[in-house]
Amino acid sequence: MAESAIAQAQTRVPAARLSAFIARALIAAGLPTEDADIVARLMAAADLRGSDTHGVIRLPLYLRRIRAGGINVNPNIRVVSDRPSAALIDGDNGMGHLVMHRAAHLAIAKAQTTGIGWVGARMSNHAGPAALYATLPLHHDMIGLYFAVGSNNHLPPWGGSETLLGTNPMCVAVPAQQEPPIVLDMAPTVAAYGKVRLKAQRGEQMPVGWMIDREGKPLTDPKRADEGYLLPIGDYKGSGLSLIIGILAGALNRAALGRAVIDFVKDAGKSTNTGHAIAAIAIDTFMPAAEFKRAIDGLIRDIRGSRRLPGVERIWLPGEQSHANFLDRNAQGIPVPKALRDSLDAVARDLNVAPLG
Amino acid sequence: MAESAIAQAQTRVPAARLSAFIARALIAAGLPTEDADIVARLMAAADLRGSDTHGVIRLPLYLRRIRAGGINVNPNIRVVSDRPSAALIDGDNGMGHLVMHRAAHLAIAKAQTTGIGWVGARMSNHAGPAALYATLPLHHDMIGLYFAVGSNNHLPPWGGSETLLGTNPMCVAVPAQQEPPIVLDMAPTVAAYGKVRLKAQRGEQMPVGWMIDREGKPLTDPKRADEGYLLPIGDYKGSGLSLIIGILAGALNRAALGRAVIDFVKDAGKSTNTGHAIAAIAIDTFMPAAEFKRAIDGLIRDIRGSRRLPGVERIWLPGEQSHANFLDRNAQGIPVPKALRDSLDAVARDLNVAPLG
């Protein structure tokens, strides 16, 4: 029994099975089948890339928000402003994945016609990792850019001690020919809040530079995280990046920013009015896509093969480790640790759907 | 005499006089009058904003490059690829200011028609501070974005010890109503190379975190800067940002990036094939511009008025100090320190034009 329990704890699940489970749960929670399928595929795709904090692990929270009335399961997602290369989508408080899936495809269509497409979204929700959407244009030989307002404010402006800014993520994805795409998916803080929670769970201290307390002194005890603030990268630069990302994704779309951002975990019943923006740039405006992608291959190989600092085993390109995760998990399945499985089993019982299996 | 020398050292010069001097020098160096006027106005505008390292101080270097054949004074700057919302400009190795002035106005025109315009440039040159161009769309109620490949490689990829990347700048400018615009103009390194040179001139040490040596150890002696590398903000994040900015501004436009980037100071006679990109986003695609600008005013005031860390006198918004410089220098003139005046006097003698006066 003990051995079987360990085997169970180490189980890997094929993405298709995980996706099917997520879809069952979302359908039981009230989403139309087609919508549930789109969200489920995107959530499983996050886990395939190794975004363990932004994929299926969020399902219980999403379901809690749906149940509390914080997410609309039958949204009328619509384009409220439309010009040849830019548009604004109102998500009607639907699942963020649906809103941004729609926005990304609209941006791609506009880029095909005019060279670049930029689509903003308001009244959306948490949509998983930024890379899910920034990488969609890659399939059309386009560069993808994505910006979002984080679903909570963890960051004061530089010099401040009031959390008016979030770990607003940005992602830029660039296609290569034989090499994996370059995908820079980052928040403008030194550490993600999820990493702080992980340190707390493990009973470890945080390094100096991750957080400060209310006096501006280094905070290294992750159990005291509520008493402090995440630090931006590059001091005022990261703070400025968070603000700019927030403006492009939030203010420009009449979405929440600054004092209007609520805590989407604590305020499960309230609409977050999350804002995002996505852009697609058609490479063939500038040069033949094949030539560009070969040049990116060359750049990647120059960087990977360049001289390393002592003790560095390998130089990684942005997105390369996520790509390695994808190859591994696509072949071997997505690791589902015991705690995650337990929470998904609870979801299955709760919604009376077949478990992950 | 001593007092008069001090007064001279502290002289302030009206922007118009500085601009007229720059134009005289550039005309004497071979630029057509109209082109010289555009470059001169932009260079003086850099000094007005307080970009003391990127304005008139660069004139002797530009002139040296022109004389050495590294810059074309009669370029055929032309659009080589054109779609409704995106275009590529070939600068024919002309002054970067001319190329990006043209690119910015093309991006603005496209945004007026389609909602967003994105223009890349190749075969350009150093164009001064990023904010010069990112702020041009502000006058049309647009958000401006600018990216450039730095005119030298000072940065290895994260983990590496070969300088394949530059302090590639990015700038995003957002208009406000009564408040100064938000202008985030930053390179993805902790310190600019100019700051390192300044520490060396003053005989001061650098703080830990600015640079590392070839072993990856902190480098704090600015006189040894040649033996080390600038550090990116946020470790791999800043390195990734430099790469992405380089791709958007360089690789996408067939401009130099990575190993193809030359040192524009040492290789004065060679064309740099500098790449830039500029985008303009028409705010009225998303909401009435006046409403957006009022919202940005509110956001600025929320941030400025928010609680501060102990010892912090004021929270500054990105671009606010540059705006304060502009107000001061526009009224009182641009400070011209003795060393700068001497170098401009040498330029005047050299080109046989009337000095700054």
Interface residues (C-beta under 8 A of the other chain):
Chain A: S81 R83 P84 S85 A86 A87 L88 K110 T113 T114 G115 I116 G117 W118 G120 I143 P156 P157 W158 G159 G160 S161 E162 L164 V172 V174 I182 L184 M186 P188 V190 I212 R214 E215 G216 I233 G234 Y236 K237 G238 G240 L241 L243 I244 I247 L248 A251 L252 N253 R254 L257 G258 R259 A279 I281 A282 I283 T285 F286 M287 F292 A295 I296 L299 D302 I303 S306 R307 R308 L309 P310 G311 V312 R314 I315 W316 L317 P318
Chain B: S81 R83 P84 S85 A86 A87 L88 K110 T113 T114 G115 I116 G117 W118 G120 I143 P156 P157 W158 G159 G160 S161 E162 L164 V172 V174 I182 L184 M186 P188 V190 I212 R214 E215 G216 I233 G234 Y236 K237 G238 G240 L241 L243 I244 I247 L248 A251 L252 N253 R254 L257 G258 R259 A279 I281 A282 I283 T285 F286 M287 F292 A295 I296 L299 D302 I303 S306 R307 R308 L309 P310 G311 V312 R314 I315 W316 L317 P318
